Amino acid sequence: MKILHTADLHLGTKNLKLPLQKQRIMKEEELALLQQLFERAKTESFDVIIIAGDLFHSKNVSRKLEKLFFDCVKNFEKPVIYLSGNHDEKFDLSLSASNFIILDENNQKFEIDETMFWSAKASQIEIDMTKQNVLIAHGDIYNNTSRDYIDINKILSKNKFDYVALGHIHAFKEEKRAGCSICYPGSLFSNGFDELGDKGYLEVSLSSHKAEVKFINFAKRRYQIKECDITGLSSFSTIKNAIDKTLKDCTNNDLVRVILTGYFDENTDKFLSSLEESYSNFFYFELQDKSKLKIDFDKIRNEKLSFKAEFLTIVEHSQELDDDKNKIMQLGIEALKGDDLSI
Protein backbone atom coordinates (compact mmCIF):
# COMPACT_ATOMS: atom_id res chain seq x y z
CA MET A 1 0.00 0.00 0.00
CA LYS A 2 1.52 3.29 -1.15
CA ILE A 3 0.03 6.32 0.63
CA LEU A 4 0.51 10.02 0.02
CA HIS A 5 -0.14 11.72 3.36
CA THR A 6 -0.71 15.47 3.39
CA ALA A 7 -2.56 17.94 5.61
CA ASP A 8 -3.07 21.62 6.32
CA LEU A 9 -3.27 22.83 2.73
CA HIS A 10 -5.33 25.84 3.88
CA LEU A 11 -6.42 26.56 0.32
CA GLY A 12 -7.65 30.12 -0.04
CA THR A 13 -5.30 31.59 2.56
CA LYS A 14 -4.18 35.16 1.89
CA ASN A 15 -0.86 36.40 3.23
CA LEU A 16 -1.77 40.06 3.53
CA LYS A 17 1.63 40.96 4.99
CA LEU A 18 3.29 40.54 1.60
CA PRO A 19 3.15 43.07 -1.25
CA LEU A 20 0.13 42.47 -3.48
CA GLN A 21 2.24 41.35 -6.45
CA LYS A 22 4.02 38.74 -4.31
CA GLN A 23 0.67 37.51 -2.98
CA ARG A 24 -0.59 36.94 -6.51
CA ILE A 25 2.55 35.10 -7.58
CA MET A 26 2.45 32.78 -4.58
CA LYS A 27 -1.27 32.10 -5.00
CA GLU A 28 -0.76 31.07 -8.62
CA GLU A 29 2.27 28.95 -7.71
CA GLU A 30 0.38 27.10 -4.98
CA LEU A 31 -2.51 26.26 -7.31
CA ALA A 32 -0.04 24.99 -9.90
CA LEU A 33 1.73 22.92 -7.24
CA LEU A 34 -1.59 21.51 -6.05
CA GLN A 35 -2.25 20.17 -9.55
CA GLN A 36 1.30 18.84 -9.75
CA LEU A 37 0.81 17.01 -6.44
CA PHE A 38 -2.16 15.04 -7.75
CA GLU A 39 -0.44 14.42 -11.09
CA ARG A 40 2.62 13.10 -9.29
CA ALA A 41 0.46 10.87 -7.10
CA LYS A 42 -1.09 9.38 -10.24
CA THR A 43 2.18 9.04 -12.17
CA GLU A 44 3.99 7.45 -9.22
CA SER A 45 1.14 4.98 -8.63
CA PHE A 46 0.04 5.96 -5.16
CA ASP A 47 -2.91 3.85 -4.01
CA VAL A 48 -4.53 6.55 -1.90
CA ILE A 49 -4.14 10.17 -0.81
CA ILE A 50 -4.87 11.14 2.80
CA ILE A 51 -5.75 14.76 3.60
CA ALA A 52 -5.71 14.97 7.40
CA GLY A 53 -7.67 18.18 7.87
CA ASP A 54 -7.63 21.90 7.09
CA LEU A 55 -8.14 21.48 3.36
CA PHE A 56 -9.66 24.94 2.99
CA HIS A 57 -8.82 27.90 5.20
CA SER A 58 -12.43 28.99 5.66
CA LYS A 59 -15.92 28.56 4.23
CA ASN A 60 -15.39 31.64 2.05
CA VAL A 61 -13.54 29.67 -0.61
CA SER A 62 -14.22 30.55 -4.24
CA ARG A 63 -16.12 28.20 -6.53
CA LYS A 64 -13.19 28.41 -8.92
CA LEU A 65 -10.80 27.09 -6.28
CA GLU A 66 -13.25 24.38 -5.22
CA LYS A 67 -13.63 23.24 -8.81
CA LEU A 68 -9.88 23.18 -9.38
CA PHE A 69 -9.38 21.01 -6.30
CA PHE A 70 -12.13 18.52 -7.12
CA ASP A 71 -10.97 18.31 -10.74
CA CYS A 72 -7.60 17.21 -9.34
CA VAL A 73 -9.36 14.60 -7.19
CA LYS A 74 -11.32 13.25 -10.16
CA ASN A 75 -8.22 13.05 -12.34
CA PHE A 76 -6.39 11.05 -9.68
CA GLU A 77 -9.23 8.48 -9.90
CA LYS A 78 -8.17 6.50 -6.83
CA PRO A 79 -9.50 7.26 -3.31
CA VAL A 80 -8.75 10.60 -1.67
CA ILE A 81 -9.59 10.21 2.02
CA TYR A 82 -10.37 13.41 3.89
CA LEU A 83 -11.00 14.17 7.55
CA SER A 84 -12.01 17.70 8.53
CA GLY A 85 -9.82 19.97 10.64
CA ASN A 86 -10.43 22.92 12.91
CA HIS A 87 -10.31 25.36 9.97
CA ASP A 88 -12.68 23.34 7.79
CA GLU A 89 -16.09 24.94 8.08
CA LYS A 90 -18.92 23.37 6.13
CA PHE A 91 -18.23 23.86 2.47
CA ASP A 92 -20.26 23.04 -0.61
CA LEU A 93 -19.72 19.45 -1.71
CA SER A 94 -21.85 19.74 -4.85
CA LEU A 95 -18.65 19.77 -6.89
CA SER A 96 -17.25 16.78 -5.04
CA ALA A 97 -15.98 13.63 -6.76
CA SER A 98 -17.08 10.05 -6.21
CA ASN A 99 -13.55 9.11 -5.12
CA PHE A 100 -13.48 11.84 -2.44
CA ILE A 101 -14.09 9.92 0.79
CA ILE A 102 -15.08 11.88 3.88
CA LEU A 103 -14.42 10.22 7.22
CA ASP A 104 -16.32 11.56 10.22
CA GLU A 105 -18.61 10.45 13.05
CA ASN A 106 -21.06 8.91 10.59
CA ASN A 107 -18.70 7.45 8.01
CA GLN A 108 -16.11 6.04 10.38
CA LYS A 109 -14.00 3.77 8.18
CA PHE A 110 -13.03 2.99 4.60
CA GLU A 111 -11.29 -0.09 3.23
CA ILE A 112 -8.87 -0.42 0.31
CA ASP A 113 -7.02 -3.63 -0.55
CA GLU A 114 -7.11 -5.17 2.91
CA THR A 115 -6.16 -1.85 4.54
CA MET A 116 -8.70 -0.16 6.79
CA PHE A 117 -8.66 3.62 7.23
CA TRP A 118 -10.29 4.84 10.45
CA SER A 119 -11.55 8.22 11.57
CA ALA A 120 -10.34 9.31 15.00
CA LYS A 121 -13.85 10.73 15.39
CA ALA A 122 -15.31 7.22 15.32
CA SER A 123 -17.41 6.42 18.37
CA GLN A 124 -16.17 2.84 18.38
CA ILE A 125 -13.19 1.25 16.65
CA GLU A 126 -13.00 -2.52 16.28
CA ILE A 127 -9.68 -3.50 14.77
CA ASP A 128 -9.41 -6.53 12.50
CA MET A 129 -5.80 -7.66 12.93
CA THR A 130 -5.90 -9.60 9.66
CA LYS A 131 -5.96 -6.22 7.92
CA GLN A 132 -3.59 -3.27 8.04
CA ASN A 133 -5.07 -0.36 10.00
CA VAL A 134 -4.51 3.37 9.57
CA LEU A 135 -5.89 6.03 11.90
CA ILE A 136 -6.53 9.55 10.58
CA ALA A 137 -6.78 12.44 13.04
CA HIS A 138 -6.49 16.21 13.18
CA GLY A 139 -5.28 17.80 16.39
CA ASP A 140 -2.40 18.33 18.82
CA ILE A 141 -1.07 15.18 20.48
CA TYR A 142 1.51 17.09 22.54
CA ASN A 143 -0.26 19.94 24.35
CA ASN A 144 -2.99 18.63 26.63
CA THR A 145 -4.15 22.19 27.39
CA SER A 146 -5.01 22.81 23.74
CA ARG A 147 -8.68 22.74 22.76
CA ASP A 148 -7.57 20.61 19.80
CA TYR A 149 -5.76 18.07 21.99
CA ILE A 150 -5.97 14.40 21.03
CA ASP A 151 -5.05 11.80 23.65
CA ILE A 152 -3.33 9.53 21.17
CA ASN A 153 -1.89 7.31 23.91
CA LYS A 154 -5.40 6.47 25.08
CA ILE A 155 -6.44 5.54 21.54
CA LEU A 156 -3.33 3.41 20.98
CA SER A 157 -3.77 1.62 24.31
CA LYS A 158 -7.09 0.25 23.08
CA ASN A 159 -6.26 -0.38 19.43
CA LYS A 160 -3.33 -1.62 17.38
CA PHE A 161 -2.68 0.66 14.38
CA ASP A 162 0.06 0.34 11.80
CA TYR A 163 0.18 4.03 10.94
CA VAL A 164 -1.34 7.23 12.37
CA ALA A 165 -1.80 10.04 9.83
CA LEU A 166 -2.07 13.36 11.62
CA GLY A 167 -2.75 16.96 10.70
CA HIS A 168 -2.83 20.30 12.57
CA ILE A 169 0.84 20.95 13.40
CA HIS A 170 2.48 22.73 10.46
CA ALA A 171 5.87 21.06 10.72
CA PHE A 172 7.01 17.55 9.84
CA LYS A 173 7.14 15.28 12.89
CA GLU A 174 7.66 11.53 13.07
CA GLU A 175 7.80 9.25 16.06
CA LYS A 176 6.97 5.77 17.28
CA ARG A 177 4.47 4.97 20.00
CA ALA A 178 3.24 1.50 20.90
CA GLY A 179 5.14 0.18 17.90
CA CYS A 180 3.20 2.44 15.56
CA SER A 181 4.52 5.18 13.23
CA ILE A 182 2.86 8.50 14.05
CA CYS A 183 3.41 11.39 11.63
CA TYR A 184 2.54 14.99 10.93
CA PRO A 185 3.50 15.89 7.34
CA GLY A 186 3.39 19.59 8.19
CA SER A 187 1.69 22.13 5.97
CA LEU A 188 2.02 21.60 2.23
CA PHE A 189 2.76 25.30 1.70
CA SER A 190 4.07 27.93 4.10
CA ASN A 191 1.91 30.99 4.69
CA GLY A 192 4.13 33.19 6.81
CA PHE A 193 7.23 33.67 8.93
CA ASP A 194 5.66 31.54 11.64
CA GLU A 195 6.06 28.51 9.33
CA LEU A 196 9.75 28.23 8.51
CA GLY A 197 11.77 25.78 6.46
CA ASP A 198 10.95 23.02 3.99
CA LYS A 199 7.34 22.10 3.28
CA GLY A 200 6.05 18.96 1.61
CA TYR A 201 4.20 15.69 2.00
CA LEU A 202 4.86 12.14 3.21
CA GLU A 203 5.32 9.06 1.09
CA VAL A 204 4.22 6.12 3.23
CA SER A 205 4.89 2.54 2.17
CA LEU A 206 2.73 0.23 4.28
CA SER A 207 3.47 -3.48 4.07
CA SER A 208 3.13 -6.40 6.49
CA HIS A 209 1.97 -4.02 9.24
CA LYS A 210 5.10 -1.88 8.95
CA ALA A 211 5.22 1.71 7.69
CA GLU A 212 8.22 3.25 5.98
CA VAL A 213 7.95 7.04 5.89
CA LYS A 214 9.77 9.49 3.64
CA PHE A 215 9.39 13.28 3.72
CA ILE A 216 9.22 14.77 0.21
CA ASN A 217 10.16 18.44 -0.07
CA PHE A 218 7.57 19.98 -2.37
CA ALA A 219 6.98 23.72 -1.89
CA LYS A 220 8.87 26.05 -4.21
CA ARG A 221 9.60 28.68 -1.57
CA ARG A 222 10.64 28.72 2.07
CA TYR A 223 10.22 31.36 4.74
CA GLN A 224 13.53 31.95 6.50
CA ILE A 225 14.40 34.03 9.58
CA LYS A 226 18.07 34.77 10.24
CA GLU A 227 19.69 36.70 13.09
CA CYS A 228 22.87 38.71 12.46
CA ASP A 229 24.97 40.10 15.32
CA ILE A 230 26.52 43.42 14.29
CA THR A 231 28.40 44.09 17.52
CA GLY A 232 31.68 45.85 16.69
CA LEU A 233 30.71 46.48 13.06
CA SER A 234 30.61 50.08 11.88
CA SER A 235 30.52 50.19 8.09
CA PHE A 236 28.17 49.19 5.29
CA SER A 237 30.59 46.57 3.95
CA THR A 238 31.29 44.88 7.29
CA ILE A 239 27.59 44.68 8.16
CA LYS A 240 26.73 43.39 4.68
CA ASN A 241 29.46 40.75 4.90
CA ALA A 242 28.00 39.59 8.21
CA ILE A 243 24.51 39.36 6.70
CA ASP A 244 25.87 37.47 3.69
CA LYS A 245 27.26 34.80 6.00
CA THR A 246 23.90 34.34 7.73
CA LEU A 247 22.22 33.84 4.34
CA LYS A 248 24.52 31.09 3.07
CA ASP A 249 21.77 28.43 3.10
CA CYS A 250 19.07 30.68 1.60
CA THR A 251 18.11 30.65 -2.08
CA ASN A 252 16.70 33.38 -4.32
CA ASN A 253 13.29 31.69 -4.15
CA ASP A 254 13.07 32.20 -0.40
CA LEU A 255 11.21 34.80 1.63
CA VAL A 256 13.82 36.09 4.05
CA ARG A 257 13.75 38.16 7.22
CA VAL A 258 17.07 39.24 8.69
CA ILE A 259 17.05 40.50 12.27
CA LEU A 260 20.01 42.67 13.31
CA THR A 261 21.06 42.06 16.91
CA GLY A 262 23.95 43.06 19.15
CA TYR A 263 25.27 46.54 20.01
CA PHE A 264 26.41 49.44 17.85
CA ASP A 265 28.42 52.57 18.64
CA GLU A 266 26.73 55.97 18.66
CA ASN A 267 28.57 57.08 15.51
CA THR A 268 27.60 53.98 13.50
CA ASP A 269 25.43 54.46 10.41
CA LYS A 270 23.81 51.14 9.57
CA PHE A 271 22.57 52.16 6.09
CA LEU A 272 19.41 50.13 6.59
CA SER A 273 17.63 51.16 3.40
CA SER A 274 20.68 50.50 1.24
CA LEU A 275 21.26 47.15 2.94
CA GLU A 276 17.67 46.04 2.33
CA GLU A 277 17.82 47.17 -1.28
CA SER A 278 21.01 45.20 -1.90
CA TYR A 279 19.13 41.92 -1.35
CA SER A 280 16.50 42.43 -4.03
CA ASN A 281 17.68 39.14 -5.60
CA PHE A 282 15.48 37.30 -3.09
CA PHE A 283 11.80 36.76 -3.88
CA TYR A 284 11.07 38.73 -0.71
CA PHE A 285 13.49 40.30 1.75
CA GLU A 286 13.01 42.40 4.86
CA LEU A 287 15.37 43.77 7.46
CA GLN A 288 14.44 44.22 11.11
CA ASP A 289 16.75 46.20 13.35
CA LYS A 290 16.77 44.98 16.96
CA SER A 291 20.34 46.03 17.67
CA LYS A 292 20.90 48.34 20.61
CA LEU A 293 22.98 51.44 21.12
CA LYS A 294 26.14 50.70 23.09
CA ILE A 295 26.25 53.25 25.89
CA ASP A 296 29.34 54.15 27.94
CA PHE A 297 27.60 54.73 31.27
CA ASP A 298 30.85 55.54 33.11
CA LYS A 299 31.61 58.31 30.62
CA ILE A 300 28.14 59.79 31.04
CA ARG A 301 28.37 59.69 34.82
CA ASN A 302 31.45 61.91 34.64
CA GLU A 303 29.77 64.53 32.45
CA LYS A 304 29.16 67.85 34.21
CA LEU A 305 25.81 69.64 34.10
CA SER A 306 24.37 66.78 32.09
CA PHE A 307 20.71 65.69 32.00
CA LYS A 308 21.93 62.21 31.09
CA ALA A 309 24.24 62.00 34.12
CA GLU A 310 21.45 63.28 36.39
CA PHE A 311 19.05 60.69 34.94
CA LEU A 312 21.47 57.84 35.63
CA THR A 313 21.95 59.01 39.21
CA ILE A 314 18.21 59.10 39.86
CA VAL A 315 17.65 55.62 38.42
CA GLU A 316 20.63 54.06 40.21
CA HIS A 317 19.51 55.38 43.59
CA SER A 318 15.89 54.32 43.17
CA GLN A 319 14.85 51.45 45.45
CA GLU A 320 11.74 50.63 43.41
CA LEU A 321 13.47 49.80 40.12
CA ASP A 322 15.94 47.09 41.16
CA ASP A 323 14.89 44.55 38.53
CA ASP A 324 14.56 47.01 35.64
CA LYS A 325 17.35 49.54 36.24
CA ASN A 326 19.61 48.50 33.37
CA LYS A 327 16.78 48.46 30.83
CA ILE A 328 15.46 51.82 32.04
CA MET A 329 18.92 53.40 31.86
CA GLN A 330 19.39 52.07 28.31
CA LEU A 331 16.02 53.41 27.11
CA GLY A 332 16.38 56.69 28.97
CA ILE A 333 19.79 57.51 27.48
CA GLU A 334 18.56 56.56 24.01
CA ALA A 335 15.63 58.95 24.46
CA LEU A 336 17.81 61.77 25.69
CA LYS A 337 20.14 61.25 22.72
CA GLY A 338 17.19 61.41 20.34
CA ASP A 339 17.68 57.82 19.11
CA ASP A 340 14.98 55.24 18.32
CA LEU A 341 14.22 53.24 21.44
CA SER A 342 15.42 49.61 21.48
CA ILE A 343 12.19 48.25 22.96
C-alpha positions in Angstrom: 0.0 0.0 0.0 1.5 3.3 -1.1 0.0 6.3 0.6 0.5 10.0 0.0 -0.1 11.7 3.4 -0.7 15.5 3.4 -2.6 17.9 5.6 -3.1 21.6 6.3 -3.3 22.8 2.7 -5.3 25.8 3.9 -6.4 26.6 0.3 -7.7 30.1 0.0 -5.3 31.6 2.6 -4.2 35.2 1.9 -0.9 36.4 3.2 -1.8 40.1 3.5 1.6 41.0 5.0 3.3 40.5 1.6 3.1 43.1 -1.2 0.1 42.5 -3.5 2.2 41.3 -6.5 4.0 38.7 -4.3 0.7 37.5 -3.0 -0.6 36.9 -6.5 2.5 35.1 -7.6 2.5 32.8 -4.6 -1.3 32.1 -5.0 -0.8 31.1 -8.6 2.3 29.0 -7.7 0.4 27.1 -5.0 -2.5 26.3 -7.3 0.0 25.0 -9.9 1.7 22.9 -7.2 -1.6 21.5 -6.1 -2.2 20.2 -9.6 1.3 18.8 -9.7 0.8 17.0 -6.4 -2.2 15.0 -7.8 -0.4 14.4 -11.1 2.6 13.1 -9.3 0.5 10.9 -7.1 -1.1 9.4 -10.2 2.2 9.0 -12.2 4.0 7.4 -9.2 1.1 5.0 -8.6 0.0 6.0 -5.2 -2.9 3.9 -4.0 -4.5 6.5 -1.9 -4.1 10.2 -0.8 -4.9 11.1 2.8 -5.8 14.8 3.6 -5.7 15.0 7.4 -7.7 18.2 7.9 -7.6 21.9 7.1 -8.1 21.5 3.4 -9.7 24.9 3.0 -8.8 27.9 5.2 -12.4 29.0 5.7 -15.9 28.6 4.2 -15.4 31.6 2.0 -13.5 29.7 -0.6 -14.2 30.6 -4.2 -16.1 28.2 -6.5 -13.2 28.4 -8.9 -10.8 27.1 -6.3 -13.2 24.4 -5.2 -13.6 23.2 -8.8 -9.9 23.2 -9.4 -9.4 21.0 -6.3 -12.1 18.5 -7.1 -11.0 18.3 -10.7 -7.6 17.2 -9.3 -9.4 14.6 -7.2 -11.3 13.3 -10.2 -8.2 13.0 -12.3 -6.4 11.0 -9.7 -9.2 8.5 -9.9 -8.2 6.5 -6.8 -9.5 7.3 -3.3 -8.8 10.6 -1.7 -9.6 10.2 2.0 -10.4 13.4 3.9 -11.0 14.2 7.5 -12.0 17.7 8.5 -9.8 20.0 10.6 -10.4 22.9 12.9 -10.3 25.4 10.0 -12.7 23.3 7.8 -16.1 24.9 8.1 -18.9 23.4 6.1 -18.2 23.9 2.5 -20.3 23.0 -0.6 -19.7 19.5 -1.7 -21.9 19.7 -4.9 -18.6 19.8 -6.9 -17.2 16.8 -5.0 -16.0 13.6 -6.8 -17.1 10.1 -6.2 -13.5 9.1 -5.1 -13.5 11.8 -2.4 -14.1 9.9 0.8 -15.1 11.9 3.9 -14.4 10.2 7.2 -16.3 11.6 10.2 -18.6 10.5 13.1 -21.1 8.9 10.6 -18.7 7.4 8.0 -16.1 6.0 10.4 -14.0 3.8 8.2 -13.0 3.0 4.6 -11.3 -0.1 3.2 -8.9 -0.4 0.3 -7.0 -3.6 -0.6 -7.1 -5.2 2.9 -6.2 -1.9 4.5 -8.7 -0.2 6.8 -8.7 3.6 7.2 -10.3 4.8 10.4 -11.5 8.2 11.6 -10.3 9.3 15.0 -13.8 10.7 15.4 -15.3 7.2 15.3 -17.4 6.4 18.4 -16.2 2.8 18.4 -13.2 1.2 16.7 -13.0 -2.5 16.3 -9.7 -3.5 14.8 -9.4 -6.5 12.5 -5.8 -7.7 12.9 -5.9 -9.6 9.7 -6.0 -6.2 7.9 -3.6 -3.3 8.0 -5.1 -0.4 10.0 -4.5 3.4 9.6 -5.9 6.0 11.9 -6.5 9.5 10.6 -6.8 12.4 13.0 -6.5 16.2 13.2 -5.3 17.8 16.4 -2.4 18.3 18.8 -1.1 15.2 20.5 1.5 17.1 22.5 -0.3 19.9 24.3 -3.0 18.6 26.6 -4.2 22.2 27.4 -5.0 22.8 23.7 -8.7 22.7 22.8 -7.6 20.6 19.8 -5.8 18.1 22.0 -6.0 14.4 21.0 -5.0 11.8 23.7 -3.3 9.5 21.2 -1.9 7.3 23.9 -5.4 6.5 25.1 -6.4 5.5 21.5 -3.3 3.4 21.0 -3.8 1.6 24.3 -7.1 0.3 23.1 -6.3 -0.4 19.4 -3.3 -1.6 17.4 -2.7 0.7 14.4 0.1 0.3 11.8 0.2 4.0 10.9 -1.3 7.2 12.4 -1.8 10.0 9.8 -2.1 13.4 11.6 -2.7 17.0 10.7 -2.8 20.3 12.6 0.8 20.9 13.4 2.5 22.7 10.5 5.9 21.1 10.7 7.0 17.5 9.8 7.1 15.3 12.9 7.7 11.5 13.1 7.8 9.2 16.1 7.0 5.8 17.3 4.5 5.0 20.0 3.2 1.5 20.9 5.1 0.2 17.9 3.2 2.4 15.6 4.5 5.2 13.2 2.9 8.5 14.1 3.4 11.4 11.6 2.5 15.0 10.9 3.5 15.9 7.3 3.4 19.6 8.2 1.7 22.1 6.0 2.0 21.6 2.2 2.8 25.3 1.7 4.1 27.9 4.1 1.9 31.0 4.7 4.1 33.2 6.8 7.2 33.7 8.9 5.7 31.5 11.6 6.1 28.5 9.3 9.7 28.2 8.5 11.8 25.8 6.5 11.0 23.0 4.0 7.3 22.1 3.3 6.1 19.0 1.6 4.2 15.7 2.0 4.9 12.1 3.2 5.3 9.1 1.1 4.2 6.1 3.2 4.9 2.5 2.2 2.7 0.2 4.3 3.5 -3.5 4.1 3.1 -6.4 6.5 2.0 -4.0 9.2 5.1 -1.9 8.9 5.2 1.7 7.7 8.2 3.2 6.0 8.0 7.0 5.9 9.8 9.5 3.6 9.4 13.3 3.7 9.2 14.8 0.2 10.2 18.4 -0.1 7.6 20.0 -2.4 7.0 23.7 -1.9 8.9 26.0 -4.2 9.6 28.7 -1.6 10.6 28.7 2.1 10.2 31.4 4.7 13.5 31.9 6.5 14.4 34.0 9.6 18.1 34.8 10.2 19.7 36.7 13.1 22.9 38.7 12.5 25.0 40.1 15.3 26.5 43.4 14.3 28.4 44.1 17.5 31.7 45.8 16.7 30.7 46.5 13.1 30.6 50.1 11.9 30.5 50.2 8.1 28.2 49.2 5.3 30.6 46.6 3.9 31.3 44.9 7.3 27.6 44.7 8.2 26.7 43.4 4.7 29.5 40.7 4.9 28.0 39.6 8.2 24.5 39.4 6.7 25.9 37.5 3.7 27.3 34.8 6.0 23.9 34.3 7.7 22.2 33.8 4.3 24.5 31.1 3.1 21.8 28.4 3.1 19.1 30.7 1.6 18.1 30.7 -2.1 16.7 33.4 -4.3 13.3 31.7 -4.2 13.1 32.2 -0.4 11.2 34.8 1.6 13.8 36.1 4.0 13.7 38.2 7.2 17.1 39.2 8.7 17.1 40.5 12.3 20.0 42.7 13.3 21.1 42.1 16.9 23.9 43.1 19.2 25.3 46.5 20.0 26.4 49.4 17.9 28.4 52.6 18.6 26.7 56.0 18.7 28.6 57.1 15.5 27.6 54.0 13.5 25.4 54.5 10.4 23.8 51.1 9.6 22.6 52.2 6.1 19.4 50.1 6.6 17.6 51.2 3.4 20.7 50.5 1.2 21.3 47.1 2.9 17.7 46.0 2.3 17.8 47.2 -1.3 21.0 45.2 -1.9 19.1 41.9 -1.3 16.5 42.4 -4.0 17.7 39.1 -5.6 15.5 37.3 -3.1 11.8 36.8 -3.9 11.1 38.7 -0.7 13.5 40.3 1.8 13.0 42.4 4.9 15.4 43.8 7.5 14.4 44.2 11.1 16.8 46.2 13.4 16.8 45.0 17.0 20.3 46.0 17.7 20.9 48.3 20.6 23.0 51.4 21.1 26.1 50.7 23.1 26.3 53.2 25.9 29.3 54.1 27.9 27.6 54.7 31.3 30.9 55.5 33.1 31.6 58.3 30.6 28.1 59.8 31.0 28.4 59.7 34.8 31.5 61.9 34.6 29.8 64.5 32.5 29.2 67.8 34.2 25.8 69.6 34.1 24.4 66.8 32.1 20.7 65.7 32.0 21.9 62.2 31.1 24.2 62.0 34.1 21.5 63.3 36.4 19.0 60.7 34.9 21.5 57.8 35.6 22.0 59.0 39.2 18.2 59.1 39.9 17.6 55.6 38.4 20.6 54.1 40.2 19.5 55.4 43.6 15.9 54.3 43.2 14.9 51.5 45.5 11.7 50.6 43.4 13.5 49.8 40.1 15.9 47.1 41.2 14.9 44.5 38.5 14.6 47.0 35.6 17.3 49.5 36.2 19.6 48.5 33.4 16.8 48.5 30.8 15.5 51.8 32.0 18.9 53.4 31.9 19.4 52.1 28.3 16.0 53.4 27.1 16.4 56.7 29.0 19.8 57.5 27.5 18.6 56.6 24.0 15.6 58.9 24.5 17.8 61.8 25.7 20.1 61.3 22.7 17.2 61.4 20.3 17.7 57.8 19.1 15.0 55.2 18.3 14.2 53.2 21.4 15.4 49.6 21.5 12.2 48.3 23.0 
